[in-house]
Amino acid sequence: MASIFLAANALLEQRKTREAATDPVLVAHLGQREDARELVAFNISNIGAGAALNVALCVEKPIGDIEGRQLIMNIFREHHPFTVIMQGKSIEYNLAMGWHLLGDNPMSPFKAKLSYEDIAGGKYESEFMIDVRELGSLGFHKSPQMRIVTALEKMAKK
C-alpha cells in the first residue's frame, strides 16, 4: 500500500512539473526603456515557460487627473486581445516621461488585469496594482550604449 501511495504521488508530481514547464506566466509592470531612461514604459512580460494565447488586457484609470500627465500612449482604453505572447517576450507601451508621472503630485496607483490561455486551453487571470512611485528612486542617466551612440554621432558631425 505504501508503495502504491508513493508511486501515485510521484506520478502526480511529474504531471505538475510537466505542466509547469509549459505554463505561461504574465506579469504587468513598469520599466524604463534602455535607449531613453527618462521614459516610463508599461510592460506585459511572459516570465513563464510557455506561450500565452488570447491575451486580454484591461487597465483601470487611476483616481485623479490623467490629462495633465501628457501621456504618450493612453493605456487606460480598451485593448484588442493579443494572439500570442511568446515565453521570454514582452509587450511595451511608452507611457509618459517620468517627471510627468512622478513630480510633486505622483499619479495614483492603478490596476491592470490580464486574462490569457495556455496551449492546452487552460485559462488564467491575474491582477496587478501598478504604482509609479516605485520608479521614484531610479536614475534617469544614459546607459553606456546610449553614451556610445552620442559620442559616435558627435564624431560623425565633425
N, C-alpha and C positions, 0 to 999 in steps of 0.2 A: 504494500500500500504506500509506504514511504517512497519507494522507487517511482511509482506511478505519479504520485504527487509532485515529486521533484522534476520528473520529465515533463509534466504538464506545465509547470511553472517556467521551465526552461524554454518550452515552445512559445508560451505567451510573451516571454521576454524577447525572444528572437523576432517575433512578429512586431512588437513595439519598436524594436531597434530598426527593423527594415522600414517600417512606416516613417519613423523619424528621419531616416536617410533620404526620404523623398518628399517630405512635407515642406511647403513654403512657410516662411515667417516674415510678414511685412511689418515694418515699423514706420511711423511718421515722425519726422524730427526736423529741427532747424540746423542749418550749417552755413559755412562760408564757402564762396567759390574760390578756387585756387588762384585764378587769374585776377580776381577782384575781391579781396578780403573784406572790403567795406560793404559789400553787397550781401544781404542776408537771403538765403535760399530756403525754401520749404521743400523737403525731400521725402520721397517714399522709397524705402530701401528694402530689398528682399535679402534678408540675412539667413534664410533657411537653405535647405539642401535641394529644394525642387522649385519648379516654375509655378508662379501664381497666375491663375487664369481668371478672366472676367472680373477684374479688379474695379470695384466701385469706391469712389472717394466722396465723402461729404464733409465739408469743413464749415463749422458754425461761425457766424460773425462774432467777434469779441464785443463785449459791452463797451459802449463809447463810440467816439468818432473815428472812423477809418478813412474818411475823405481827406482829412488833413495830413494823412500819413504818406501821401504821394506813392502809393503802391505801383510797382512796375507791372505786376500781374495780380489780378484780383482772384485769389484762390477761394474766396468766400461765395462762389457761384456754383451752379450745378455743373458737374463734370460728366462727360461721356465716359463710360467704362473703358478701361484698358484691356485689350485682348489678352496680353501676357506681359508679365514682368519676370524675366529670367533670374535664376539664382545668382547672387552676387552683383546684381544690377540695381540702379536707382533711377528714379524719375525726379527731375529737379525743376522747380519753378522759381524764377527770380522774384522774390517778394518785394523788397524795398531796400534802400540804403539804411545801414544800421542806425544812424543818428535820427532818422525819421521814425523808427520803431522804438528806440530807447529814449534818448534825450532826457529832459526833465520830467516828462509825463509818459512813462513806458506804456506800450499797448497792453491791454488786458489779456490775460490768458484766454485761449480758445480751444475748442475740442475738434479733433479730426477723427472721423470714423472710417474704417476700412472694412470692406467685406470682399471675400475672394474665395476661389476654389482651388483645390489641388488637381493633379492629373486624373486621379481616380474619382473625382466628383465630390469629394468631401468639402463641406462648406466651413468657412472660418469668418469670424468677425472680431475686430479689435477696436478699441477706442483709446485715444491718446490726448492728454492735456498738454498743449503747447504753450510755453511761456517764454517770451522773447528776453526776459531778464536773465535767463541762463547764459546769454551771449554777452552780457554786460562787462565781464572781466576779460574777454578775449581781445587780443590786439588786432589792429587793422593794418599792420605792417605788410609790406610787399613780400611775397615769397621769393626765395632765391632764384627760381626760374623766371619770375617776372622782372627781377632786378637785372638778370642777364639779358632779357629781351629789351629792356630800356637802354642798357649800355650798348647793345648792338644797333638799336635804332639811332642812337646819338652818333655812333661811329659811321653809320651809313649816310647820315646827313653831312658829315664832314667830308 
